[in-house]
Amino acid sequence: MKGIPAFIQTPQDLNNLFALAQEEKVSKQELAEKVSALLEQQYIRIPIMEQSGKAVTTRYFSEVQTGNTTAEGARVTRVEHVESPPDENAPEEQSVSYEKTIITLSAALPADTQTLAVYREDNMLIQRGFDLQQINYILGVLNNE
């Protein structure tokens, strides 16, 4: 294997690359960046339009549900989708459209948070057989050497 592939496809690929990094045959820093990117796949990210205490407003965010967890560890306790104002020129049978979503969390996010990261229920890493604890362990080792 020459270098680190653009994407780490399988848990075996990750283990092989980790072994190569420990033998200093590939860059530990570059592998740590790839592993961090791999971990990011478990979240859906959406820009925050407004934040007030535990409430966060985003553009319409259909994927978020009560019970989801954020990257910061807060739980989603309430979700309210706000309808767009009706278009007076649209036909009457037009379906409802949503303008934004107000999400209430169990804890306020840091004031400078610009993006809400919500854990994906359809986590592709788990579906592909990755062990999140193992990924976090490997990342910890790579970042501490």
N, C-alpha and C positions, 0 to 999 in steps of 0.2 A: 504494500500500500504506500502510495506517495502522497503525503500530506493528509489533510482532513477534508472529507467530502463536503459539498455545499449543505447537504442535509443528512442528519443521522436518522436512518430509516428504522432500525430495529434495535432491541435491547442488546443483541449480540454485537452489533456495530459499535454501540457505546462501550461495551465491556472491552472489545478489542482495541478501540482508540484509547481508552483509559490505561490499558496495559502498555501500549506504545508510549503514552505520555510519561508514565512512570519510568520507562526505559530511556526517556528523553529522545525518542525517535520522531515525535511530533511535538509541536509547541503546546505547553500546558496552558498558556494564556489564550491561545487561539481556540483550544478545545473548551476551555471554561466559557468563552464567549458563545460557542456553539451550543453548549449545554444550557446556558442561560436562555438562549433563544428557544431551545427545545421546551424549557419550562414555561415560557411565555405562551406556548400553544394551548395551555389549559385555561386561558382567560379570554373573554370577549372584552375588548376595550372600546369605550365610547367617550367622546369629549363631554365634559361637564359644562353646561350653559350657566348654571346658577347653583349656589350652595348656601344653605341657611341652617345652621345647627346640624341636625341629623338628616335633614331633607336635601336631596340632590336632584336637580332638574337636568334632563338630557333631551336630545331630540328623541323622537319616538323610538323606543327600544323594546321590541316585541319579545326578545329572548329572555328578558329578566323576569323572575318569578319570586314570590314570597318564599323565603327559605334559602335562596341562593346565598353564597358567601362571596365577599370581596377579597381582593388580594391583600388588603390590610387586616382581614379577619373579622370585619363587621358582617352581620347577617342582614339580609333584606327583610324588613318586617311588614312593609306595605308597598304596593305598586298601584299607581293611578295613571292611566293613559288619558291625556287631555285631547279632546276632539278639536280638529281644525275648525275655524269658523266656516259656516256653510257658504258655498259658492252660489250666489244668486243666479248665475247664468247656467249652472249645471242642471241636467235633467233630474227630475224628482226621484227617480229610482237609483240615483248614484249612491254607492255604498259610503259608509262613514269612513272618514280618514282621520288619522291622529297627527297632532302637531308635535307633542312632546310627552315625556313620561316623568312623573314625579316619583322618586324612589325614597322611601324612608328607611333608614338604617338603624341598627341597634346601637351604633356609636358614631359620633361625628368623625368625618375624615379630616386629616390635617388641612388647614385653611388654604394652603398653596397647592392642593391636589387639583390637577387640571383634567385628569382622565379617570373615569370609573372603570375598574377592572373587575369583572364578575366571573366567577368560576363557571366554566362550561359544564353543563350536565352531560353533554355528549363528548366527554374528554377523549380526544383522539389518542393521547399517550396511553391511557389505560386500555383502550380498544386495541392498540397495537402491541400490548403486552409489557409496556414499561412499568417499572416499580418506582413510584415517586420518591419513596424513601431512599432507594438506591441512587436515583438521579441526584437528590439533594446531598447525599453522602459524597458522591463523586465530585460534585461542584465544590463542596466544602474542602475536600482534600486538595483539589486543584488550586483553589484560591488561597490556601494556607501554606503552600510550598513555595 
